[in-house]
Amino acid sequence: MIGFLARRLVNYVILCLVATFLAYLLASLTFDPVAILMQRNPPPPEAAIAAKRLALHFDQPIPLRFVHWLGGVVHGDFGRTVTDHNVGDELLPRMGVSLRLFLVGVTVGVILGVILGVVSAIRQYKISDYAATVFSFVILSTPVFVIGPLLKTGALQVNDWLGTEYLKFTGEQTPGFDGSWLASLGDRLRYLIVPTLTIALQQIAYYSRYQRSAMLDVLGSDFLRTASAKGLTRRRVLFKHGLRTALIPMATLFAFGFGLLIVGGTFTEHIFGWYGMGDWLIVGVNTQDANVVATVTLFVAVLVLISGWLSDVLYAALDPRVRV
């Protein structure tokens, strides 16, 4: 098992580097930040433009530029933006924003989605199954820029009912909040409830459909009938043997889905005023900043690397054949 996980980790590291290089290559081939500087009124002097080209290493081929950038990354230096700010200074705060926003929502959504999918499969064609199906299809067919404002409207109704502005949904915390760490945590949680619910609803609908299909495939298998014939209780048959097997194909889906959601959640960040990695990617594209795009790509690639490797660990834990 250790050899299997080690080989998979090496593969993910190589893929991580390849993905980052391709993003850097594409950005370098299509972006021209110097042209944006020349459009200013009045335009900057030629000496300033030449200095900017030199600072961005435009005198070097793109592969050498990438090697230079990657060498800085190894030492914690992600380069500078086209506006001459340190990329690393903005990286950690934006990472924290995205991880706080999506980690809770995805975790809640995955757990509830699996439970809903299992219940729907066990109670196939019952009222609860039809209700879960309708719920999932409605949520999946509704874009996040519709769900988000609807939940904000619902939060306003809840606040009116409570007689206080308890639920917050714009920003991460109250500006200028001054209090203990516990009070600060409570303040942040109030801002986290509505956007977390937005993410969780989509994840519940998404994963419940997959888990229902995976569980239905397992329920008709021979090994479950054999386990029942041996006298095992229905609960033990369903959850120890059935659910464990049904979770195997879901492990990879869980892992890679979280890594890609970070950047795919740009709409959610904009709706609720959380400026994380997805928003930063849009800023990098608008300002034609190859270093920012490469940094965001590297962050997502590392997340996918970690998530994929953890899915391999989970896969090996669920399937004894992998350990052998």
C-alpha positions in Angstrom: 0.0 0.0 0.0 2.8 2.4 0.8 4.5 1.8 -2.6 1.1 2.4 -4.3 0.6 5.7 -2.5 4.2 6.8 -3.1 3.9 6.2 -6.9 0.6 8.0 -7.0 2.1 11.0 -5.1 5.0 11.2 -7.6 2.5 11.1 -10.5 0.5 14.0 -8.9 3.6 16.1 -8.4 4.5 15.7 -12.1 1.0 16.6 -13.2 1.0 19.6 -10.9 4.1 21.0 -12.5 2.8 20.3 -16.0 -0.5 22.0 -15.3 1.2 25.1 -13.9 3.6 25.3 -16.8 0.8 25.1 -19.3 -1.1 27.8 -17.5 2.0 30.0 -17.4 2.7 29.3 -21.1 -0.8 30.1 -22.2 -0.9 33.3 -20.1 2.5 34.4 -21.4 1.5 33.8 -25.0 -1.7 35.7 -24.8 -1.1 38.4 -22.2 0.6 41.7 -22.9 0.7 43.8 -19.7 3.0 46.4 -21.2 0.4 47.2 -23.8 -2.0 48.1 -20.9 0.6 50.5 -19.5 1.1 52.2 -22.9 -2.7 52.9 -23.0 -2.4 55.2 -20.0 -2.9 58.9 -20.5 -0.3 60.3 -20.5 1.6 57.2 -21.6 4.7 56.3 -19.4 8.1 57.2 -20.8 10.0 54.7 -22.9 12.5 54.1 -20.0 9.7 53.0 -17.7 8.3 50.6 -20.3 11.8 49.2 -20.9 12.3 48.7 -17.2 8.9 47.0 -16.9 9.8 44.6 -19.7 13.1 43.8 -18.0 11.4 43.3 -14.6 8.9 40.9 -16.2 11.8 39.0 -17.9 10.4 39.6 -21.4 14.0 39.4 -22.7 14.0 35.6 -21.9 12.1 32.7 -23.6 9.0 31.6 -21.9 10.4 28.3 -20.6 13.3 30.2 -18.9 10.8 32.7 -17.5 8.9 29.8 -16.0 12.0 28.2 -14.5 13.0 31.6 -13.0 9.5 31.9 -11.5 9.4 28.4 -10.3 12.8 28.8 -8.7 11.4 31.8 -6.8 8.4 29.7 -5.7 10.6 27.1 -4.2 12.0 29.9 -1.9 8.6 31.4 -1.2 8.8 34.1 -3.8 5.9 34.1 -6.3 7.1 37.1 -8.2 5.5 40.5 -8.6 2.3 41.7 -10.2 2.1 44.0 -13.2 1.5 46.8 -10.7 4.7 45.9 -8.9 3.1 44.3 -5.8 4.4 41.1 -4.2 2.2 38.2 -5.2 3.0 36.3 -2.0 1.6 39.1 0.1 -1.9 38.6 -1.4 -1.7 34.8 -1.7 -2.1 33.7 1.9 -5.1 36.0 2.7 -6.9 34.9 -0.4 -6.1 31.3 0.3 -7.6 31.6 3.8 -10.8 33.3 2.3 -11.4 30.5 -0.2 -10.6 27.6 2.2 -12.9 29.1 4.9 -15.7 29.6 2.5 -15.6 26.3 0.6 -14.2 23.8 3.1 -17.2 24.0 5.5 -19.7 24.1 2.7 -18.3 21.2 0.8 -17.9 19.1 3.9 -21.5 19.7 5.0 -22.7 19.1 1.4 -20.8 15.9 0.9 -21.9 14.3 4.2 -25.6 15.3 3.7 -25.5 14.4 0.0 -24.2 10.9 0.8 -26.8 10.4 3.5 -29.6 11.6 1.1 -28.3 9.4 -1.7 -28.2 6.3 0.5 -31.7 6.9 1.9 -33.1 7.5 -1.6 -31.5 4.2 -2.9 -32.8 2.2 0.1 -36.3 3.7 -0.3 -36.3 3.6 -4.1 -39.6 4.9 -5.6 -41.0 5.9 -2.2 -42.2 9.4 -1.5 -38.9 10.4 0.1 -37.0 9.2 -3.0 -39.2 11.3 -5.3 -38.9 14.3 -3.0 -35.1 14.0 -3.0 -35.1 13.7 -6.8 -37.2 16.8 -7.3 -35.0 18.7 -4.8 -31.8 17.7 -6.5 -33.0 18.5 -10.0 -34.3 21.9 -9.0 -31.1 22.9 -7.3 -28.9 21.5 -10.1 -30.9 23.4 -12.7 -30.7 26.7 -10.8 -27.5 28.7 -11.2 -25.6 29.9 -8.2 -26.2 33.6 -9.1 -29.9 32.8 -8.6 -29.6 30.6 -5.5 -27.3 33.2 -3.8 -29.7 36.2 -4.0 -32.7 34.0 -3.1 -30.9 32.9 0.1 -30.0 36.5 0.8 -33.6 37.4 0.5 -34.5 34.6 2.8 -31.9 35.7 5.3 -33.5 39.2 5.3 -36.9 37.6 6.1 -35.3 35.6 9.0 -33.7 38.8 10.4 -37.1 40.5 10.3 -38.7 37.6 12.1 -35.9 37.6 14.7 -36.1 41.4 15.1 -32.4 41.7 14.7 -29.8 41.6 12.0 -28.3 38.2 13.0 -27.6 36.8 9.6 -24.9 38.7 7.7 -24.1 38.0 4.0 -21.8 40.6 2.7 -18.1 40.3 3.5 -16.3 38.0 6.0 -16.7 40.0 9.3 -17.9 43.2 10.7 -15.6 46.0 9.7 -13.6 47.3 12.7 -14.8 44.5 14.9 -13.1 44.6 18.3 -13.6 41.8 20.7 -12.2 38.6 22.1 -11.3 35.7 19.8 -14.5 33.9 20.8 -16.6 36.9 19.9 -14.6 37.3 16.7 -15.3 33.7 15.8 -19.0 34.2 16.5 -19.0 37.3 14.3 -17.4 35.4 11.4 -19.8 32.5 11.7 -22.7 34.9 11.2 -21.2 35.9 7.9 -20.5 32.3 7.0 -24.0 30.8 7.4 -25.7 32.0 4.2 -22.8 31.5 1.7 -22.1 28.1 3.3 -25.7 27.1 2.7 -25.4 28.2 -0.9 -22.5 25.9 -1.5 -23.9 23.1 0.6 -27.2 23.0 -1.3 -25.4 22.5 -4.6 -23.1 19.8 -3.2 -26.0 17.9 -1.6 -27.9 17.8 -4.8 -24.8 16.9 -6.8 -23.5 14.1 -4.6 -26.8 12.6 -3.7 -27.5 11.8 -7.3 -24.2 10.0 -7.7 -24.4 8.2 -4.3 -28.0 7.0 -5.1 -26.8 5.5 -8.4 -23.7 3.9 -6.8 -25.8 2.5 -4.0 -28.5 1.1 -6.3 -25.7 -0.8 -8.3 -24.5 -2.3 -5.0 -28.0 -3.3 -3.7 -28.5 -5.7 -6.5 -25.1 -7.4 -6.2 -24.6 -11.1 -5.3 -22.3 -10.4 -2.3 -25.1 -8.6 -0.4 -27.5 -11.4 -1.0 -24.8 -13.8 0.3 -24.2 -11.6 3.4 -28.0 -11.6 4.1 -28.1 -15.4 3.6 -25.4 -15.8 6.3 -27.8 -14.2 8.8 -26.3 -10.7 9.0 -28.8 -8.0 10.0 -30.1 -5.7 7.3 -28.3 -2.7 8.8 -25.0 -4.5 8.9 -25.4 -5.7 5.3 -26.4 -2.2 4.0 -23.8 -0.1 5.8 -20.8 -2.3 6.5 -20.8 -4.1 3.1 -23.1 -2.1 0.8 -22.2 1.5 1.7 -18.5 0.8 1.9 -18.5 -0.6 -1.6 -20.7 2.2 -2.9 -18.3 4.8 -1.6 -15.3 3.5 -3.5 -16.2 5.2 -6.9 -17.2 8.3 -5.0 -13.8 8.8 -3.3 -12.2 10.3 -6.4 -15.3 12.4 -7.2 -15.2 13.9 -3.7 -11.5 14.7 -3.9 -11.2 16.3 -7.3 -14.6 18.1 -6.9 -13.3 20.1 -4.0 -10.1 21.1 -5.7 -11.8 22.4 -8.7 -14.6 24.1 -6.8 -12.2 26.6 -5.3 -11.8 28.5 -8.6 -15.2 27.5 -9.9 -16.8 29.3 -7.0 -16.1 32.8 -8.4 -19.8 33.7 -8.6 -20.3 32.7 -4.9 -17.4 34.9 -3.9 -18.7 37.9 -5.8 -22.3 37.5 -4.6 -21.2 37.5 -0.9 -18.2 39.8 -1.1 -15.6 37.1 -0.3 -12.5 37.9 -2.3 -10.6 34.6 -2.6 -8.7 32.7 -5.2 -11.5 32.6 -7.8 -11.9 36.4 -7.7 -8.1 36.7 -7.9 -8.0 34.6 -11.1 -10.5 37.1 -12.7 -8.3 40.0 -11.6 -5.2 38.3 -13.0 -6.9 37.8 -16.4 -8.2 41.3 -16.5 -4.8 42.8 -15.7 -3.1 40.2 -17.9 -0.8 39.1 -15.1 0.9 35.8 -15.9 2.3 35.5 -12.4 -1.1 35.8 -10.7 -2.6 33.2 -13.1 0.2 30.8 -12.6 0.0 31.2 -8.8 -3.7 30.5 -8.8 -3.2 27.5 -11.1 -0.4 26.2 -8.8 -2.7 26.6 -5.8 -5.5 24.6 -7.5 -3.1 22.0 -8.7 -1.7 21.5 -5.2 -5.2 21.2 -3.9 -6.0 18.6 -6.6 -2.7 16.8 -5.8 -3.5 16.6 -2.0 -7.2 15.7 -2.7 -6.3 13.1 -5.2 -3.7 11.5 -2.9 -6.2 11.5 0.0 -8.7 9.9 -2.3 -6.2 7.2 -3.1 -5.7 6.7 0.7 -9.5 6.4 1.1 -9.7 4.1 -1.9 -7.1 1.8 -0.4 -8.9 1.9 3.0 -12.2 1.0 1.4 -11.0 -1.6 -1.1 -8.7 -4.4 0.3 -7.6 -5.3 -3.3 -5.7 -2.1 -3.6 -3.7 -2.8 -0.4 -2.8 -6.2 -1.7 
